Amino acid sequence: MRILVVLSEEAAKFKGSLKSIGTSVEVLEVKDLLFLRPSDLRQLLPAGFESIYDYVILPGSYPWDAGLVGPNVFKGPEGLGLLARLLMEGGHLQFSKQEALEKYMPSKVSSLARRDLEAVNSSPELLPATPPPMRVLAEIPLSGAESPGELLDKARSLVADGADIVVLAPLTDKARAKLKEYSSRLSDTGIALGLDADYEVLASSPSGFRVLLSLRPWQAKDVSWAKGRYVVVLSEDTAAAAEYAVHIASQGVRPVLDPVMKPPVVPGVWDSMNRLSALRYYGFPKMVGVSNVVELMDADTSGSAAMLVFIAAELGASSLLVEEASTKARGLTAEVRRAADMASLSLLWLKPPKDVGVSLLNSKVKLPELASNGYSVRLTSRDSVEVSLGSRRVAVSCRDRCPPKELGFTDPSLIIMMYRACLPWSAGWSC
């Protein structure tokens, strides 16, 4: 079987990965591919391509019907990494002429996502130097009043939500005195543990804590007591952090660089990102404190955390520290886990974190119509919907005071669909 993959100039850097699949796959680079009409693109393909190749595969983002280019021309996925994945897998190829693979076979994409995430997340490296995978560290502040059983229940809940490491943060002398008891109870479960504490507590911590947070470059020269463990180096001075990381690495410690994330606008997250960008050139794992950023803005955490995770992935951070310290932050661990998985798939498949088989679309809807329990809600304009109840159709303005109540709708599934379809206006409903 002979395959011709047609790439745009933007995708030229990925030709090597596609060619490595085998001699049956050929690559053609076409400048401004996504702006070429089918008749123009056809002229740029090899003469006799209809009979030479079994498949001519265009990017899934090609805006026209691929069938207009030729009878054996199809749309592949939007991500070239995903295309390479499919070609390496072999077997019968199924592509559409009208839709990208992600739209044409979403169940196939979801299946591949599950398999690829299982493979990448099972990496034996607890904190890899670069993503993927991206590890989620969930922190639990401790007063000392918590029983080991209560702590175990909370830790298991965070692990169920996707935490790879549970970090204990003792806030009182009582909590610090119980660290050995706490770590012993949690270590029996196989949960990977971290400890966020003062230097003196870290230096005397039980060996069950595999990740220690945090040291500053001026705090200690001899850290041989932490040999074999990950130690987070916290500093806004990039050069000092990197120099200290090299120093402690020479003692058998495994440094993790933390650029110190700041809240947005004031004092500003931009400088934090610049520090992270500068640290990417050092061969140590990088960590981002997600809660430092998303807690100090009155915005839903699912969106703000996702954007922060995606930028962190771009800049080479593989570790994400989360603390559910407020009512708004409940479930942040699960949200960051999903965002991390989306970022991993994006890096693996060489495409934006969209249509990757995992999403964080918990509120707004992506499709123009929702259906459940015999009801449907269809978007008819930017601020109105049509509700269908069997043969009855009702036009609804999302700007009304409380459309479900005014229309006498009581079914929870219908009300939820209307609320989601009408966001953001429904956030102001007075019901």
Backbone torsions as a table, in degrees:
resi	resn	phi	psi	omega
1	MET	NA	131.3	179.4
2	ARG	-110.5	134.5	-177.1
3	ILE	-128.5	134.7	173.0
4	LEU	-112.3	121.2	176.9
5	VAL	-103.1	122.2	-178.4
6	VAL	-100.4	123.7	-175.9
7	LEU	-118.5	153.2	172.1
8	SER	-84.7	169.6	179.6
9	GLU	-61.9	-31.3	-179.8
10	GLU	-65.8	-25.7	-176.4
11	ALA	-98.9	4.9	-174.2
12	ALA	-59.2	-32.2	-177.5
13	LYS	-66.3	-13.1	-179.8
14	PHE	-94.9	1.4	-176.4
15	LYS	-58.8	-38.3	-177.9
16	GLY	-58.1	-43.3	-178.1
17	SER	-66.7	-32.3	178.6
18	LEU	-75.9	-40.6	-179.4
19	LYS	-65.0	-30.2	-176.2
20	SER	-67.8	-11.4	-179.4
21	ILE	-68.0	-36.0	179.9
22	GLY	158.4	168.9	-176.4
23	THR	-71.0	-14.2	-178.9
24	SER	-76.1	-10.6	180.0
25	VAL	-108.0	119.1	177.5
26	GLU	-111.0	154.5	-175.1
27	VAL	-124.5	133.3	176.6
28	LEU	-124.3	124.2	177.4
29	GLU	-94.5	127.6	-179.5
30	VAL	-124.5	121.3	-179.2
31	LYS	-67.5	138.4	178.3
32	ASP	55.3	38.6	-176.0
33	LEU	-53.5	-44.2	-174.1
34	LEU	-72.5	-5.4	178.4
35	PHE	-107.5	-0.1	-177.2
36	LEU	-91.4	127.6	174.9
37	ARG	-68.6	157.1	-176.9
38	PRO	-52.1	-42.3	-178.8
39	SER	-65.0	-36.2	178.6
40	ASP	-72.6	-40.1	179.3
41	LEU	-65.0	-38.8	-179.3
42	ARG	-56.5	-37.5	-178.4
43	GLN	-67.9	-20.5	-177.1
44	LEU	-94.0	-8.4	178.2
45	LEU	-80.7	156.6	-179.6
46	PRO	-57.3	142.5	178.0
47	ALA	-58.5	133.2	179.7
48	GLY	76.2	21.0	-177.1
49	PHE	-59.1	-26.7	-178.3
50	GLU	-61.5	-34.0	-178.0
51	SER	-100.9	-18.8	-177.5
52	ILE	-77.2	-40.8	-171.5
53	TYR	-112.5	145.0	172.6
54	ASP	-75.8	-38.2	178.5
55	TYR	-135.7	135.4	164.6
56	VAL	-113.0	117.3	-171.9
57	ILE	-109.9	123.1	176.5
58	LEU	-99.8	161.8	174.0
59	PRO	-59.7	146.0	178.9
60	GLY	-62.2	-19.6	-179.7
61	SER	-84.8	0.5	177.7
62	TYR	-60.7	125.3	-168.0
63	PRO	-77.5	-13.2	-178.2
64	TRP	-105.2	167.8	174.9
65	ASP	-64.9	120.7	-177.8
66	ALA	-65.5	-26.5	179.3
67	GLY	-63.5	-21.7	177.7
68	LEU	-73.0	-17.1	176.9
69	VAL	-81.3	-39.7	-180.0
70	GLY	-179.9	162.5	-175.5
71	PRO	-67.5	-24.0	-178.9
72	ASN	-108.8	22.7	-178.7
73	VAL	-103.9	129.7	-175.3
74	PHE	-133.6	163.2	172.0
75	LYS	-93.7	128.6	174.2
76	GLY	-90.2	-159.8	174.9
77	PRO	-75.7	166.8	176.8
78	GLU	-75.0	-22.8	-179.6
79	GLY	-103.2	125.3	-179.5
80	LEU	-68.9	-28.0	175.0
81	GLY	-65.1	-37.4	176.6
82	LEU	-67.9	-38.8	176.7
83	LEU	-62.1	-46.3	177.8
84	ALA	-59.1	-39.9	178.8
85	ARG	-59.9	-44.6	-179.4
86	LEU	-67.1	-41.9	-178.7
87	LEU	-67.6	-37.5	178.3
88	MET	-68.4	-30.8	179.8
89	GLU	-68.6	-28.1	178.4
90	GLY	73.3	-163.9	-178.4
91	GLY	82.3	-171.3	-177.4
92	HIS	-73.9	128.5	-179.9
93	LEU	-91.4	135.0	177.6
94	GLN	-124.7	114.1	178.8
95	PHE	-131.8	159.7	178.4
96	SER	-107.1	154.8	173.8
97	LYS	-86.6	-21.2	-174.9
98	GLN	-103.1	-28.8	-171.7
99	GLU	-125.9	149.0	170.5
100	ALA	-62.9	152.8	-177.7
101	LEU	-55.1	-37.3	-178.2
102	GLU	-60.4	-33.8	177.8
103	LYS	-85.8	-33.9	-174.8
104	TYR	-74.3	-39.6	-177.2
105	MET	-134.1	66.7	-177.8
106	PRO	-61.0	-32.9	179.8
107	SER	-67.4	-35.3	176.4
108	LYS	-64.4	-43.4	179.5
109	VAL	-64.2	-42.3	179.0
110	SER	-62.8	-39.2	178.5
111	SER	-65.0	-44.5	177.5
112	LEU	-63.2	-38.5	179.7
113	ALA	-61.4	-45.1	179.9
114	ARG	-60.9	-45.0	-178.4
115	ARG	-66.9	-43.4	-178.4
116	ASP	-68.3	-38.3	178.3
117	LEU	-67.7	-39.6	178.0
118	GLU	-61.0	-40.5	-179.2
119	ALA	-68.9	-47.5	-174.9
120	VAL	-73.6	-36.7	-178.3
121	ASN	-74.6	-15.1	178.3
122	SER	-88.8	9.4	176.4
123	SER	-53.0	136.0	-177.8
124	PRO	-69.7	-17.1	-179.3
125	GLU	-75.4	118.8	-176.7
126	LEU	-64.0	-48.7	177.5
127	LEU	-125.5	93.8	-177.6
128	PRO	-68.0	157.4	-179.1
129	ALA	-65.0	-38.4	179.8
130	THR	-139.3	156.4	175.9
131	PRO	-82.7	161.7	-7.6
132	PRO	-80.0	161.4	0.0
133	PRO	-81.1	173.7	171.3
134	MET	-114.0	127.7	-177.4
135	ARG	-96.4	141.2	178.7
136	VAL	-107.1	122.0	176.9
137	LEU	-108.1	117.6	-177.9
138	ALA	-104.2	122.7	-174.9
139	GLU	-96.6	138.3	176.7
140	ILE	-118.2	112.1	174.7
141	PRO	-72.4	139.3	-175.0
142	LEU	-123.9	130.8	175.4
143	SER	-94.3	-17.7	-175.8
144	GLY	100.4	-13.0	178.5
145	ALA	-79.0	-15.0	-176.9
146	GLU	-73.7	135.0	173.7
147	SER	-78.9	157.1	176.7
148	PRO	-56.0	-34.9	179.1
149	GLY	-66.5	-42.1	177.9
150	GLU	-63.9	-41.7	178.3
151	LEU	-63.7	-41.1	179.4
152	LEU	-61.3	-43.2	179.3
153	ASP	-60.9	-44.0	-179.7
154	LYS	-67.0	-40.9	179.2
155	ALA	-62.2	-43.0	179.0
156	ARG	-64.0	-36.2	177.8
157	SER	-63.6	-42.2	179.5
158	LEU	-67.9	-38.9	177.1
159	VAL	-64.7	-39.2	177.0
160	ALA	-61.9	-28.9	178.6
161	ASP	-85.1	-1.3	174.3
162	GLY	114.0	5.9	177.7
163	ALA	-68.6	133.1	175.2
164	ASP	-87.8	-29.6	-176.9
165	ILE	-137.9	135.5	174.5
166	VAL	-103.8	123.0	-176.8
167	VAL	-104.8	124.6	177.2
168	LEU	-92.8	134.9	-179.2
169	ALA	-125.8	89.1	-179.8
170	PRO	-70.4	125.9	-175.7
171	LEU	-101.5	-13.3	-175.9
172	THR	-132.7	165.7	176.0
173	ASP	-61.1	-36.6	179.9
174	LYS	-62.5	-42.5	179.0
175	ALA	-67.2	-40.2	180.0
176	ARG	-64.6	-35.2	179.7
177	ALA	-68.8	-22.6	-177.7
178	LYS	-99.2	7.2	-175.6
179	LEU	-58.5	-43.5	-178.5
180	LYS	-62.4	-41.6	178.5
181	GLU	-64.5	-44.5	179.5
182	TYR	-61.8	-49.0	-175.3
183	SER	-66.0	-35.9	178.7
184	SER	-63.0	-43.5	-178.9
185	ARG	-65.9	-41.6	-178.0
186	LEU	-76.0	-34.3	-178.9
187	SER	-63.6	-30.8	179.5
188	ASP	-62.5	-21.3	-177.4
189	THR	-89.2	-11.6	-177.0
190	GLY	86.3	3.4	177.8
191	ILE	-71.2	129.3	176.8
192	ALA	-69.6	134.9	-173.0
193	LEU	-117.6	147.2	171.1
194	GLY	-128.3	164.5	-179.4
195	LEU	-135.6	125.8	177.4
196	ASP	-111.8	106.0	-173.7
197	ALA	-158.3	176.5	176.2
198	ASP	-65.4	162.3	-177.2
199	TYR	-55.8	-44.9	-176.9
200	GLU	-61.2	-37.5	179.2
201	VAL	-71.5	-41.8	178.8
202	LEU	-60.9	-43.6	-175.1
203	ALA	-65.4	-23.7	-179.7
204	SER	-110.7	15.1	-173.7
205	SER	-73.7	150.5	175.9
206	PRO	-60.3	151.2	-176.2
207	SER	-67.9	-12.6	-179.5
208	GLY	-67.5	-16.2	178.0
209	PHE	-84.3	112.9	-174.4
210	ARG	-88.7	-20.6	179.4
211	VAL	-125.9	127.8	-178.1
212	LEU	-116.0	127.4	-179.7
213	LEU	-122.0	128.0	-8.8
214	SER	-140.8	161.7	173.2
215	LEU	-114.8	147.0	172.4
216	ARG	-104.8	149.9	-171.6
217	PRO	-54.1	-25.1	-176.5
218	TRP	-90.5	-4.4	-168.5
219	GLN	-78.0	-39.4	-174.9
220	ALA	-157.8	136.1	175.7
221	LYS	-91.5	-37.7	179.6
222	ASP	-97.0	108.2	178.5
223	VAL	-122.5	28.3	-178.9
224	SER	-61.7	-21.6	176.3
225	TRP	-62.3	-18.1	-179.4
226	ALA	-102.6	15.7	-177.7
227	LYS	-53.5	132.6	178.7
228	GLY	85.9	-9.6	-179.2
229	ARG	-105.4	157.9	175.3
230	TYR	-81.3	131.8	176.8
231	VAL	-124.9	122.8	-179.7
232	VAL	-80.6	126.8	177.8
233	VAL	-100.4	117.5	-173.5
234	LEU	-108.9	117.1	179.5
235	SER	-165.7	143.9	173.9
236	GLU	-87.9	-6.0	177.0
237	ASP	-95.6	101.2	-173.8
238	THR	-59.2	-46.3	-178.1
239	ALA	-63.4	-42.5	-180.0
240	ALA	-65.5	-40.8	179.3
241	ALA	-62.7	-45.4	-178.9
242	ALA	-65.0	-42.0	179.9
243	GLU	-63.5	-41.7	179.8
244	TYR	-67.5	-37.4	178.3
245	ALA	-61.2	-43.0	177.8
246	VAL	-62.5	-40.9	-179.0
247	HIS	-62.5	-49.7	-176.8
248	ILE	-73.9	-26.3	175.8
249	ALA	-63.7	-32.3	178.9
250	SER	-67.5	-15.4	178.1
251	GLN	-98.8	10.7	177.8
252	GLY	87.4	6.3	177.3
253	VAL	-86.0	152.3	-178.7
254	ARG	-107.2	97.8	-175.0
255	PRO	-72.0	146.6	171.5
256	VAL	-128.5	125.8	-174.7
257	LEU	-93.3	127.8	179.2
258	ASP	-118.5	116.3	-176.0
259	PRO	-77.2	-2.7	-176.8
260	VAL	69.6	94.0	179.9
261	MET	-78.6	135.7	179.9
262	LYS	-112.4	156.8	177.2
263	PRO	-62.0	156.1	-177.3
264	PRO	-71.3	156.8	175.8
265	VAL	69.1	-70.4	177.1
266	VAL	-132.5	118.1	4.4
267	PRO	-76.0	-14.7	173.6
268	GLY	114.9	131.4	-179.4
269	VAL	-88.9	-14.8	-175.0
270	TRP	-61.1	-45.0	179.4
271	ASP	-62.6	-35.3	177.4
272	SER	-61.6	-43.2	179.5
273	MET	-66.4	-37.0	176.8
274	ASN	-63.4	-39.2	177.4
275	ARG	-65.4	-42.2	177.9
276	LEU	-61.3	-41.4	178.8
277	SER	-61.1	-40.3	179.5
278	ALA	-67.7	-33.0	-178.4
279	LEU	-75.5	-15.5	-175.3
280	ARG	-64.0	-19.8	-176.4
281	TYR	-85.2	-3.1	175.2
282	TYR	-97.7	145.4	-172.0
283	GLY	-84.7	35.4	179.0
284	PHE	-113.7	154.4	174.6
285	PRO	-59.8	149.2	176.7
286	LYS	-117.7	144.7	-179.3
287	MET	-123.1	142.4	177.0
288	VAL	-121.0	128.6	175.5
289	GLY	-84.5	97.1	-174.6
290	VAL	-63.8	-44.2	-174.2
291	SER	-64.6	-30.9	177.8
292	ASN	-55.5	-30.2	-176.1
293	VAL	-94.6	-53.1	-169.8
294	VAL	-76.6	-23.3	180.0
295	GLU	-69.5	-30.4	-173.1
296	LEU	-101.6	44.6	168.4
297	MET	-150.5	139.3	179.1
298	ASP	-86.2	72.2	178.4
299	ALA	-142.4	152.7	179.9
300	ASP	-58.7	135.2	-175.7
301	THR	-69.4	-27.9	-176.5
302	SER	-61.1	-39.4	179.7
303	GLY	-81.6	-44.9	-177.2
304	SER	-67.6	-39.3	178.9
305	ALA	-67.6	-39.9	-179.9
306	ALA	-60.4	-46.5	-179.7
307	MET	-62.1	-41.2	179.2
308	LEU	-64.0	-42.0	179.2
309	VAL	-63.1	-41.6	-179.0
310	PHE	-64.6	-42.4	178.4
311	ILE	-65.8	-40.3	177.9
312	ALA	-60.3	-40.5	178.4
313	ALA	-63.5	-42.4	177.1
314	GLU	-57.0	-38.1	-174.5
315	LEU	-92.3	9.2	170.9
316	GLY	88.8	12.0	177.4
317	ALA	-79.9	134.3	-178.6
318	SER	-112.4	-5.4	-175.7
319	SER	-125.7	135.4	-175.2
320	LEU	-127.2	115.0	-178.7
321	LEU	-94.4	128.0	-175.7
322	VAL	-128.3	139.5	170.4
323	GLU	-135.2	124.5	179.5
324	GLU	-87.1	73.8	-169.5
325	ALA	-88.9	-8.4	-176.9
326	SER	-137.2	170.4	177.1
327	THR	-60.2	-42.0	-179.8
328	LYS	-62.0	-29.8	-173.9
329	ALA	-87.1	1.1	177.2
330	ARG	-56.9	131.5	179.7
331	GLY	82.6	3.7	-179.3
332	LEU	-60.7	-33.2	178.5
333	THR	-58.9	-46.2	179.5
334	ALA	-65.0	-38.4	179.9
335	GLU	-66.8	-42.5	179.2
336	VAL	-67.6	-36.3	176.3
337	ARG	-58.9	-46.3	179.7
338	ARG	-64.5	-44.1	178.8
339	ALA	-61.7	-40.1	178.8
340	ALA	-63.4	-41.0	178.3
341	ASP	-66.9	-38.9	176.2
342	MET	-62.0	-42.6	179.2
343	ALA	-64.7	-40.4	178.8
344	SER	-61.9	-44.8	178.5
345	LEU	-65.5	-37.7	177.9
346	SER	-60.3	-43.0	178.9
347	LEU	-69.3	-39.8	-180.0
348	LEU	-68.7	-40.1	-173.0
349	TRP	-97.2	-2.0	176.4
350	LEU	57.2	54.7	179.2
351	LYS	-154.4	162.6	175.8
352	PRO	-61.5	159.8	-179.7
353	PRO	-76.0	60.3	-179.2
354	LYS	-137.2	134.8	-177.7
355	ASP	56.2	49.1	178.8
356	VAL	-111.3	13.5	178.2
357	GLY	86.6	-5.0	175.9
358	VAL	-135.8	141.8	-179.5
359	SER	-147.6	168.3	173.7
360	LEU	-122.8	31.8	179.7
361	LEU	-83.4	74.0	-177.8
362	ASN	-89.0	-18.7	-175.4
363	SER	-118.8	-79.1	-179.8
364	LYS	-64.5	153.8	-179.3
365	VAL	-98.3	153.0	-178.7
366	LYS	-101.0	-29.6	-178.4
367	LEU	-98.3	154.1	-176.6
368	PRO	-75.2	-4.1	-179.1
369	GLU	-146.2	138.1	175.4
370	LEU	-117.0	146.0	179.3
371	ALA	-144.1	140.3	178.3
372	SER	-169.3	140.6	174.5
373	ASN	53.8	35.1	178.5
374	GLY	83.8	-0.7	177.3
375	TYR	-105.5	158.6	170.5
376	SER	-145.4	149.5	176.9
377	VAL	-127.8	119.5	-176.4
378	ARG	-116.9	133.1	177.9
379	LEU	-74.2	126.2	-179.4
380	THR	-109.7	-22.1	173.2
381	SER	-157.2	-177.0	-175.4
382	ARG	-65.6	-22.3	-178.4
383	ASP	-134.8	28.8	176.3
384	SER	-148.0	155.7	-179.8
385	VAL	-137.7	164.7	172.8
386	GLU	-118.2	125.5	-179.8
387	VAL	-101.2	128.6	178.6
388	SER	-111.1	125.7	176.3
389	LEU	-124.1	89.1	-173.0
390	GLY	66.6	-122.4	179.7
391	SER	-86.8	-8.8	-178.7
392	ARG	-86.9	133.7	178.3
393	ARG	-125.6	132.3	-176.2
394	VAL	-127.4	125.6	175.6
395	ALA	-82.5	134.5	-175.7
396	VAL	-130.5	132.0	171.9
397	SER	-90.7	125.9	179.5
398	CYS	-66.5	-15.3	-177.5
399	ARG	-86.9	-5.3	178.6
400	ASP	-66.2	165.8	-173.1
401	ARG	-66.1	-45.8	178.0
402	CYS	-160.2	78.5	-175.0
403	PRO	-52.6	-45.3	-178.6
404	PRO	-58.4	-42.7	-178.7
405	LYS	-69.6	-42.1	-178.3
406	GLU	-64.0	-30.9	-179.1
407	LEU	-94.3	-2.2	177.3
408	GLY	77.8	21.7	179.1
409	PHE	-80.4	132.5	-178.2
410	THR	-124.7	-14.5	-178.2
411	ASP	-67.4	121.5	-176.8
412	PRO	-57.3	-39.3	-177.7
413	SER	-65.0	-37.1	178.2
414	LEU	-69.0	-42.8	-179.5
415	ILE	-62.9	-41.2	179.0
416	ILE	-63.8	-42.5	178.7
417	MET	-62.3	-42.9	178.9
418	MET	-63.4	-42.6	-179.4
419	TYR	-60.9	-46.6	-178.7
420	ARG	-66.2	-42.3	-178.2
421	ALA	-66.8	-26.2	-176.1
422	CYS	-97.3	1.0	175.9
423	LEU	-61.4	141.2	9.4
424	PRO	-90.3	-5.4	-175.6
425	TRP	-64.1	-34.1	-178.1
426	SER	-66.5	-19.4	177.3
427	ALA	-63.4	-18.9	179.1
428	GLY	-102.2	6.2	178.1
429	TRP	-60.7	142.7	177.2
430	SER	-114.3	89.8	-174.9
431	CYS	-108.0	NA	NA
